């Protein structure tokens, strides 16, 4: 009996050790081993110490002024969501290079603010965490469809749209009327009228930043036919004598009356002869200039604006290697709440990414400016240029040719031929 008793005790002890073994602990090493295997498919997995108390590391790229506003709001949201955060602001001109390096080394933060058009690229690399399995999935449906589509890939949502800034064509309303137009131009004849009016008044017609390739591209795609590099490359050779030739002629007619500068232009709200009556700009720049004007608002020149089919959008993403995905999703949820979205827009003039808040602010803008497309911030036609990696690569590739045309160094014919012969 004594021997049988020892055998029973040994069996009980063995069973106890088996139950307590980490290999069967679903919160222990077996799960970690599976997680490590998963991390092998994510090159950007974080090498940070998996400390539940570690603060969220949030990486952005903003101007100092914008970051000051962001930092204050981000900390308020973190406090309300009971999340501790560390903020890091990189220089915008080196941001992508820094991100690519950190993702490849697995040293990226928990949350990154990305250009929305780049979300799919990083998702395909395996650097991002899908939001479908987080609490953010409940509020994704409230975001603007045009922005949400930019952050989808392979059936998953990889980014939460945060804000956007549309490119606009703006003009002094009285100049349009002097040219015989009630609204901004939509065809060749209307552009010709504006050019003739500028000639009659002895002034340039339009100003744009030649270093902003998306702004100049948006303006070129405003013509009929579309004359931006990604669209010119798709036209058939036999169209040279048809619509394409008309676009080339229009570009040549307008070119002498373009002021191409290296900074963002501001449209004058006063009768200032040193300013052009039309500009290609971002909406935020127009709003900031308008708000900063010390002139009596009642005496200001009425400005008409129309949205172009390109937007500068940003989304918040969670990195694949983050061990704080739950806290990250709570913080992002707070940053994209209705109250925060409106506060952010009021401080930096970038439009909200939530549809209800966007509709509210769009109505106010429609009453403030003569907006031709009041709520069409995004392309609404099937033939509108798509924001794809390929089209952006082509725009970048031929940006120098666009600059040369705007400065009058080459003709529109040479610009078009350089694109078509290269392809």
For each residue, the residues with C-beta under 8 A, 3 or more apart:
1: 4 5
2: 5 6
3: 6 7
4: 1 7 8
5: 1 2 8 9
6: 2 3 9 10
7: 3 4 10 11
8: 4 5 11 12
9: 5 6 12 13
10: 6 7 13 14
11: 7 8 14 15
12: 8 9 15 16
13: 9 10 16 17
14: 10 11 17 18
15: 11 12 18 19
16: 12 13 19 20
17: 13 14 20 21
18: 14 15 21 24
19: 15 16 24
20: 16 17
21: 17 18 24 25
22: 25 28 29 30
23: 28 29 30
24: 18 19 21 30
25: 21 22 28 29 30 31
26: 30 31
27: 31
28: 22 23 25 31 32
29: 22 23 25 32 33
30: 22 23 24 25 26 33 34
31: 25 26 27 28 34 35
32: 28 29 35 36
33: 29 30 36 37
34: 30 31 37 38
35: 31 32 38 39
36: 32 33 39 40
37: 33 34 40 41
38: 34 35 41 42
39: 35 36 42 45 320 321
40: 36 37
41: 37 38 126
42: 38 39 45 126 127 320 321
43: 103 104 106 125 126 127
44: 102 103 104 106 108 122 125 126 127 128 319 320 321
45: 39 42 106 320 321
46: 106 107 108 110 319 321 322 323
47: 105 106 107 321
48: 51 54 57 107 321 323
49: 54
50: 323
51: 48 54
52: 323
53:
54: 48 49 51 323 324
55: 83 84 85 86
56: 78 83 84 85 86 109 110 111 324 327 328 331
57: 48 85 86 88 109 110 111
58: 74 85 86 87 88 109 110 111 112 113 331
59: 88 90 99 108 109 111 112 113
60: 67 70 87 88 89 90 112 113
61: 89 90 91 92 95 113
62: 66 67 70 89 92
63: 66 67 92
64: 67 68
65: 68 69
66: 62 63 69 70 348
67: 60 62 63 64 70 71 89
68: 64 65 71 72
69: 65 66 72 73 344 347 348
70: 60 62 66 67 73 74 87 344 348
71: 67 68 74 75 87 89
72: 68 69 75 76
73: 69 70 76 77 335 340 343 344 347
74: 58 70 71 77 78 85 87 331 335
75: 71 72 78 79 85 87
76: 72 73 79 80
77: 73 74 80 81 331 334 335 340
78: 56 74 75 81 83 84 85 331 334
79: 75 76 82
80: 76 77 334
81: 77 78 327 330 331 333 334
82: 79 330
83: 55 56 78 327 330 331
84: 55 56 78
85: 55 56 57 58 74 75 78 331
86: 55 56 57 58
87: 58 60 70 71 74 75
88: 57 58 59 60 109
89: 60 61 62 67 71
90: 59 60 61 94 95 98
91: 61 94 95
92: 61 62 63 95
93:
94: 90 91 97 98
95: 61 90 91 92 98 99
96: 99 100 118
97: 94 100 101
98: 90 94 95 101 102
99: 59 95 96 102 103 108 112 114 122
100: 96 97 103 104
101: 97 98 104 105
102: 44 98 99 105 107 108 109
103: 43 44 99 100 106 108 122 125 127 319
104: 43 44 100 101
105: 47 101 102
106: 43 44 45 46 47 103 321
107: 46 47 48 102
108: 44 46 59 99 102 103 112 127 319 321
109: 56 57 58 59 88 102 112 319 322
110: 46 56 57 58 318 319 322 324 325 327 328
111: 56 57 58 59 316 317 318 319 322 328 331 332
112: 58 59 60 99 108 109 316 317 319
113: 58 59 60 61 162 314 315 316 317
114: 99 118 119 122 159 314 315 316 317
115: 118 119 312 313 314 315
116: 119 147 150 151 159 161 164 313 314 315
117: 120 150 313 387 389 392
118: 96 114 115 121 122
119: 114 115 116 122 123 128 150 151 153 158 159 315 317
120: 117 123 124 150 151 152 153 158 389
121: 118 124 125 389
122: 44 99 103 114 118 119 125 127 128 158 317
123: 119 120 126 127 128 130 153 154 156 158
124: 120 121 153
125: 43 44 103 121 122
126: 41 42 43 44 123 320
127: 42 43 44 103 108 122 123 319 320
128: 44 119 122 123 158 159 317 318 319 320
129: 134 158 317 318 319 320 322 325
130: 123 133 156 157 158
131: 134 136 137 140 156 157 158 159 160 318 329
132: 137 156 157
133: 130 137
134: 129 131 137 318 325 326 329
135: 138 326 329 330 333
136: 131 139 140 157 160 329 332 333
137: 131 132 133 134 140 157
138: 135 141
139: 136 142 143 160 333 336
140: 131 136 137 143 148 157 160
141: 138
142: 139 354 355 356
143: 139 140 147 148 160 161 336 353 354 355
144: 147 148 161 164 353 354 355 358 377 378
145: 148 149 355
146: 149 150 311 377 378 379
147: 116 143 144 150 151 161 164 311 313 315 353
148: 140 143 144 145 151 152 157 161
149: 145 146 152
150: 116 117 119 120 146 147 159 161 313 315 387
151: 116 119 120 147 148 157 158 159 160 161 315 317
152: 120 148 149 155 156 157 158
153: 119 120 123 124 156 158
154: 123
155: 152
156: 123 130 131 132 152 153
157: 130 131 132 136 137 140 148 151 152 160
158: 119 120 122 123 128 129 130 131 151 152 153 317
159: 114 116 119 128 131 150 151 315 316 317
160: 131 136 139 140 143 151 157 315 316 317 332 336 353
161: 116 143 144 147 148 150 151 164 313 314 315 336 353
162: 113 314 315 316 335 336 353
163: 313 314 341 344 345 348 350 351 352 353
164: 116 144 147 161 311 312 313 314 350 351 353 377
165: 282 283 284 311 312 313 349 350 351
166: 282 283 307 308 310 311 312 351 377
167: 214 215 218 219 280 281 282 283 307 308 310 311 312
168: 280 281 282 283 286 305 306 307 308
169: 184 219 222 278 279 280 305 306 308
170: 267 278 279 280 281 286 303 304 305 306
171: 175 176 184 267 277 278 279 303 304 305
172: 175 176 267 268 277 278 301 302 303 304
173: 176 177 301 302 303 304 370
174: 177 178 301 302
175: 171 172 178 179 194 197 277 278
176: 171 172 173 179 181 182 183 184 194 304
177: 173 174 180 181 182
178: 174 175 197 201
179: 175 176 193 194 196 197
180: 177 193
181: 176 177 184 185 190 193 194
182: 176 177
183: 176 186 304 306 370 372
184: 169 171 176 181 304 305 306 372
185: 181 190 191 193 194
186: 183 190 224
187: 190 191 224
188: 191 192 223 224 246 250
189: 192 193
190: 181 185 186 187 193 194
191: 185 187 188 194 195 223 250 253 254
192: 188 189 195 196 250 253
193: 179 180 181 185 189 190 196 197
194: 175 176 179 181 185 190 191 197 198 205 278
195: 191 192 198 199 205 253 254 257
196: 179 192 193 199 200
197: 175 178 179 193 194 200 201
198: 194 195 201 203 204 205 257 277
199: 195 196 202 257
200: 196 197
201: 178 197 198
202: 199
203: 198 273 276 277
204: 198 207 257 258 259 276
205: 194 195 198 254 257 258 276 277 278
206: 254 257 258 259 276 277 278 279 280
207: 204 258 259 260 261 265 275 276 278 279 280
208: 212 215 216 219 258 259 260 261 265 279 280 281 406
209: 212 215 216 261 262 263 264 265 280 281
210: 216 260 261 262 402 403 406 407
211: 262 403
212: 208 209 215 216 264
213: 216 217 395 396 399 402
214: 167 217 218 310 312 395
215: 167 208 209 212 218 219 280 281 282 310
216: 208 209 210 212 213 219 220 280 399 402 403 406
217: 213 214 220 221 228 229 230 310 395 402
218: 167 214 215 221 222 228 280 308 309 310
219: 167 169 208 215 216 222 280 308
220: 216 217 223 226 227 228 229 251 402
221: 217 218 226 227 228 231 308 309 310 385
222: 169 218 219 308 309
223: 188 191 220 226 227 247 250 251
224: 186 187 188 243 247
225: 231 235 239 243 244 246 247
226: 220 221 223 231 232 247 385
227: 220 221 223 231 232 247 248 251 412 416
228: 217 218 220 221 231 232 385 395
229: 217 220 232 233 394 395 397 398 399 401 402 419
230: 217 233 234 385 390 391 394 395
231: 221 225 226 227 228 234 235 385
232: 226 227 228 229 235 244 416 419 420
233: 229 230 394 419 420 423
234: 230 231
235: 225 231 232 239 244 420
236: 239
237: 240 420
238: 241 242
239: 225 235 236 242 243 244 245
240: 237 244 245
241: 238 245
242: 238 239 245 246
243: 224 225 239 246 247
244: 225 232 235 239 240 247 248 416
245: 239 240 241 242 248 249
246: 188 225 242 243 249 250
247: 223 224 225 226 227 243 244 250 251 412
248: 227 244 245 251 252 412 413 416
249: 245 246 252 253 412
250: 188 191 192 223 246 247 253 254
251: 220 223 227 247 248 254 255 405 412 415
252: 248 249 255 411 412 413
253: 191 192 195 249 250
254: 191 195 205 206 250 251 257 258
255: 251 252 258 405 406 408 412
256: 408
257: 195 198 199 204 205 206 254
258: 204 205 206 207 208 254 255 406
259: 204 206 207 208 265 276
260: 207 208 210 403 406 407
261: 207 208 209 210 265
262: 209 210 211
263: 209
264: 209 212 281 282 285
265: 207 208 209 259 261 276 279 280 281
266: 275 279 281 285 286 289
267: 170 171 172 275 276 277 278 279 281 286 289 303
268: 172 271 272 274 275 301
269: 289 290 293 295 300 301 303
270: 295 299 300 301
271: 268 301
272: 268 275
273: 203
274: 268
275: 207 266 267 268 272
276: 203 204 205 206 207 259 265 267 279
277: 171 172 175 198 203 205 206 267
278: 169 170 171 172 175 194 205 206 207 267
279: 169 170 171 206 207 208 265 266 267 276
280: 167 168 169 170 206 207 208 209 215 216 218 219 265 308
281: 167 168 170 208 209 215 264 265 266 267 285 286
282: 165 166 167 168 215 264 285 286 312
283: 165 166 167 168 286 287 305 307 349 351
284: 165 287 288 348 349 350
285: 264 266 281 282 288 289
286: 168 170 266 267 281 282 283 289 290 303 305
287: 283 284 290 291 349
288: 284 285 291 292 349
289: 266 267 269 285 286 292 293
290: 269 286 287 293 303
291: 287 288 349
292: 288 289
293: 269 289 290 297 300
294:
295: 269 270 299 300
296: 299 300
297: 293 300
298:
299: 270 295 296
300: 269 270 293 295 296 297
301: 172 173 174 268 269 270 271
302: 172 173 174 370
303: 170 171 172 173 267 269 286 290 369 370
304: 170 171 172 173 176 183 184 369 370 371 372
305: 168 169 170 171 184 283 286 369 370 371 372
306: 168 169 170 183 184 371 372 373
307: 166 167 168 283 371 373 376 377
308: 166 167 168 169 218 219 221 222 280
309: 218 221 222 378 379 384 385
310: 166 167 214 215 217 218 221 387
311: 146 147 164 165 166 167 377 378
312: 115 164 165 166 167 214 282
313: 115 116 117 147 150 161 163 164 165 353
314: 113 114 115 116 161 162 163 164
315: 113 114 115 116 119 147 150 151 159 160 161 162 353
316: 111 112 113 114 159 160 162 332 335 336
317: 111 112 113 114 119 122 128 129 151 158 159 160
318: 110 111 128 129 131 134 322 325 328 329 332
319: 44 46 103 108 109 110 111 112 127 128 129 322
320: 39 42 44 45 126 127 128 129
321: 39 42 44 45 46 47 48 106 108
322: 46 109 110 111 129 318 319 325 328
323: 46 48 50 52 54
324: 54 56 110 327 328
325: 110 129 134 318 322 328 329
326: 134 135 329 330
327: 56 81 83 110 324 330 331
328: 56 110 111 318 322 324 325 331 332
329: 131 134 135 136 318 325 326 332 333
330: 81 82 83 135 326 327 333 334
331: 56 58 74 77 78 81 83 85 111 327 328 334 335
332: 111 136 160 316 318 328 329 335 336
333: 81 135 136 139 329 330 336 337
334: 77 78 80 81 330 331 337 340
335: 73 74 77 162 316 331 332 340
336: 139 143 160 161 162 316 332 333 340 341 353 354
337: 333 334 340 341
338: 341 342 354 356 357
339: 342 343
340: 73 77 334 335 336 337 343 344
341: 163 336 337 338 344 345 352 353 354 357
342: 338 339 345 346 352 357 361
343: 73 339 340 346 347
344: 69 70 73 163 340 341 347 348 350 352
345: 163 341 342 348 349 350 351 352 357 361
346: 342 343
347: 69 73 343 344
348: 66 69 70 163 284 344 345
349: 165 283 284 287 288 291 345
350: 163 164 165 284 344 345
351: 163 164 165 166 283 345 358 361 377
352: 163 341 342 344 345 357 358 361
353: 143 144 147 160 161 162 163 164 313 315 336 341 358
354: 142 143 144 336 338 341 357 358
355: 142 143 144 145 358 359
356: 142 338 359 360
357: 338 341 342 345 352 354 360 361
358: 144 351 352 353 354 355 361 362 377
359: 355 356 362 363 375
360: 356 357 363 364
361: 342 345 351 352 357 358 364 365
362: 358 359 365 366 374 375 377
363: 359 360 366 367
364: 360 361 367 368
365: 361 362 368 369 371
366: 362 363 369 371 374 375
367: 363 364
368: 364 365
369: 303 304 305 365 366
370: 173 183 302 303 304 305
371: 304 305 306 307 365 366 374
372: 183 184 304 305 306
373: 306 307 376
374: 362 366 371
375: 359 362 366
376: 307 373 380
377: 144 146 164 166 307 311 351 358 362
378: 144 146 309 311
379: 146 309 384 385
380: 376 384
381: 384
382:
383:
384: 309 379 380 381
385: 221 226 228 230 231 309 379 391
386: 391
387: 117 150 310 391 392
388: 391 392
389: 117 120 121 392 393
390: 230 393 394
391: 230 385 386 387 388 394 395
392: 117 387 388 389 395 396
393: 389 390 396 397
394: 229 230 233 390 391 397 398
395: 213 214 217 228 229 230 391 392 398 399
396: 213 392 393 399
397: 229 393 394
398: 229 394 395 401 402 418 419 422
399: 213 216 229 395 396 402 403
400: 403 404
401: 229 398 404 405 410 415 418 419
402: 210 213 216 217 220 229 398 399 405 406 415
403: 210 211 216 260 399 400 406 407
404: 400 401 407 409 410 415
405: 251 255 401 402 408 409 410 411 412 414 415
406: 208 210 216 255 258 260 402 403
407: 210 260 403 404
408: 255 256 405
409: 404 405
410: 401 404 405 414 415 418
411: 252 405 414 415
412: 227 247 248 249 251 252 255 405 415 416
413: 248 252 416 417
414: 405 410 411 417 418
415: 251 401 402 404 405 410 411 412 418 419
416: 227 232 244 248 412 413 419 420
417: 413 414 420 421
418: 398 401 410 414 415 421 422
419: 229 232 233 398 401 415 416 422 423
420: 232 233 235 237 416 417 423
421: 417 418
422: 398 418 419
423: 233 419 420
